[in-house]
Amino acid sequence: MNKLPGFGLIERARALAPLIAGEADEIERTRRLTAPVVTALIENGLYRTLLPQSLGGAEAPPEVFMQVLEEIAKADASTAWCLGQCSVCAMTAAYLDHDVADQIFNSTPGILAWGAIANEVKVVPGGYRVTARWDFASGSRQANWLGAHVRVVEADGATRVKPNGAPEFRTILFPASSATMYDVWDVIGLSGTGTDSYSVENLFIPDNFAVLRDDVTALREKGPLYKITTYSMFGLGFAALATGVARATLDAATDLARGKQSFGLAAMRENSAVQGLIGRTEANLRAARAYLYATAAAAWRDLTETGKLSEEHRASMRLASTWTIHQSAQVVDTAYHMAGATAVFKANKFERRFRDMHAIAQQIQARDTHYEDVGRALLTGDLAKPPTAR
């Protein structure tokens, strides 16, 4: 059986799990990835999983990226979240002039992070000028470049529009040293991601550092990977991350059940209710993971064969990603409750995974409106039939 391109990245991610698990307490305490973890991720090329091969990246298929995050998430969700965020940000290289992309991604450490869509830039000779602040910049504490997604305003104050009449948004890129960082990430889950805020003041952005991201007409790279939007890739990656957290939590609960005995009761492993619960929960997790990966594989197969990603596949990936995150959260809930009082002790890691999983489920990739979007398209006939596996 032929291995997927970039398969070695999965093996490297799996090999890093003991190091990352050993650093997890410090990551949680400091709300940052530790230096040993960041160094290991860089040295093993994991931040370059989705970077174009023309820049020395792996340009790996989605399934490889997903499995890398899944393996890292089993050790620590915050590390996997930062890695996933910054890896998808690196797909921006496909829209940049080669020299600009080389300057950003082949500098040290060559990590790009960004925050939520907000604010605007004003057109000036040679580029744009901006004063603004952005939030939710996961991985920004490791990055040497930052980005922002902004609405373009002409010199006369009018909003620039695309041919379809929608406002034009661009992704602007600038050195992290140009920004002021704000330590605001005080949260219950994914604490170690350092998802802080940042701002710039009267910053000039040259034309070639402002791209029409996720616009196929602006692509420089022609590989099939870059026909998938960063939004879709975030969904696939974070759903796979969720299955990794769920896998680790359920495995821990199963291990506990093998040896735990409640006061006055038989050992958990001999309890038929516990046996049935573990069996059903195991089936739910395997089903969710299989659905996610089968959906991604079907989309990738058709994309590599035709050079296009259909709207049916886009919708199917969004549906699978959202549902998988929700199913993973249910698995974690079940495992947490199964562990009983043991789960509340920090030393056992149940409570951290519980908090991390529910932070994941609160993010935009898991919002319920995705079901509405897909349901609306199915009802109106815009998605006449879902793609089927072959």
ABEGO torsion letter per residue (X at the ends): XBBBBGAAAAAAAAAAAAAAAAAAAAAAAAGBBBAAAAAAAAAAGAAAAABBAAAGBAGBBAAAAAAAAAAAAAABAAAAAAAAAAAAAAAAAAABBAAAAAAAAABOAGBBBBBBBBEBBBBBBGEBBBBBBBBGBBGAAABABBBBBBBBBBAAGBBBBBAAGBBBBBBBBBBAAABBBBBABBBABGAAAGBBBBBBBGBBBBAAABBBBGBAAABABABAAAABBAAAAAAAAAAAAAAAAAAAAAAAAAAAAAABBBBGBBBAAABAAAAAAAAAAAAAAAAAAAAAAAAAAAAAAAAAAAGBBBAAAAAAAAAAAAAAAAAAAAAAAAAAAAAEAAAABAAAGAAAAAAAAAAAAABAAABAAAAAAAAAAAAAGABABBBBBX
